[in-house]
Every structure is written in structure tokens, then in C-alpha cells.
Amino acid sequence: MKVLAVSLAFLLIAGLISTSLAQNEEGGEKELVRVRRGGYYCPFFQDKCHNHCRSFGRKAGYCGGFLKKTCICVMK
């Protein structure tokens, strides 16, 4: 039983280490990252959604999601 517990702990730790190393190797930044969601003026006034996102420093905003009811802000 102890051998099983030790081997399970070893596998979990090895998995965490390999995951963290894989994330560090990716390196570069993603070009567009979703940062905020809300229903600001969507789906009918996509330009207001865009302006809302621009108002707090994001690159752009668009209506997306189910029936385009979500304002999705992106940054570069």
C-alpha cells in the first residue's frame, strides 16, 4: 500500500513538473487574449462594445458567444 501511495505521489509531482516546463517552453506571447466578458450593448450595437473595451485600454471588442450576446474585449 505504501509503495502504491509513493508511486502515485511521484507521478503527480512528475506531471506537475513536466506541465510547468512545457508552459515555460512556449515562450512567446499570444497575439489576442480574451480579458473581459459582459453584455455591453450586444448583439445590436457592436461598435459600442468596441468603444467600451477601448475605454479601459484594450485593443478591440466584439460581440461573440451564444447569439452574440457577450462583449469580448481583446488585448494585444
C-alpha positions as CSV (number, residue, x, y, z in Angstrom):
1,M,0.0,0.0,0.0
2,K,2.9,2.4,0.8
3,V,4.5,1.6,-2.5
4,L,1.3,2.5,-4.3
5,A,1.0,5.8,-2.4
6,V,4.6,6.7,-3.1
7,S,4.4,5.9,-6.8
8,L,1.2,7.9,-7.1
9,A,2.8,10.9,-5.4
10,F,5.8,10.5,-7.7
11,L,3.6,10.5,-10.8
12,L,1.7,13.6,-9.6
13,I,4.9,15.5,-8.9
14,A,6.4,14.5,-12.3
15,G,3.3,15.6,-14.1
16,L,3.3,19.0,-12.4
17,I,7.0,19.5,-13.2
18,S,6.5,18.5,-16.9
19,T,3.5,20.8,-17.2
20,S,5.4,23.8,-15.8
21,L,8.3,23.1,-18.1
22,A,6.0,22.8,-21.1
23,Q,4.4,26.2,-20.3
24,N,7.8,27.8,-20.0
25,E,9.0,26.5,-23.3
26,E,6.1,28.1,-25.2
27,G,7.7,31.4,-24.7
28,G,6.1,34.0,-27.0
29,E,3.0,36.0,-26.2
30,K,-0.3,35.2,-27.7
31,E,-1.4,37.9,-30.1
32,L,-5.0,38.3,-28.9
33,V,-6.1,37.4,-25.4
34,R,-9.7,37.5,-24.1
35,V,-9.7,39.5,-21.0
36,R,-13.3,40.6,-20.1
37,R,-16.8,39.5,-20.9
38,G,-20.0,41.3,-20.3
39,G,-23.2,42.0,-22.2
40,Y,-22.4,45.6,-23.1
41,Y,-24.7,46.6,-25.9
42,C,-24.5,43.2,-27.6
43,P,-25.7,41.9,-30.1
44,F,-27.2,45.0,-31.7
45,F,-24.5,47.7,-31.1
46,Q,-21.2,46.1,-31.7
47,D,-19.5,49.5,-32.1
48,K,-20.5,50.4,-28.6
49,C,-19.0,47.2,-27.3
50,H,-15.8,48.0,-29.2
51,N,-15.7,51.5,-27.7
52,H,-16.4,50.2,-24.2
53,C,-13.4,47.9,-24.5
54,R,-11.2,50.7,-25.9
55,S,-12.2,52.9,-22.9
56,F,-10.2,50.9,-20.5
57,G,-7.1,50.3,-22.7
58,R,-8.0,47.1,-24.6
59,K,-7.2,46.8,-28.3
60,A,-10.7,45.9,-29.5
61,G,-14.0,44.5,-28.6
62,Y,-16.6,42.4,-30.4
63,C,-19.8,40.6,-29.8
64,G,-19.4,36.8,-29.5
65,G,-20.6,33.8,-27.7
66,F,-24.1,32.3,-27.9
67,L,-26.2,34.5,-30.1
68,K,-23.5,37.2,-29.9
69,K,-24.8,38.3,-26.5
70,T,-21.4,38.7,-24.9
71,C,-19.0,41.6,-25.4
72,I,-15.5,40.1,-25.6
73,C,-12.6,42.5,-25.1
74,V,-9.2,41.6,-26.5
75,M,-5.7,43.0,-26.0
76,K,-2.5,42.6,-28.0
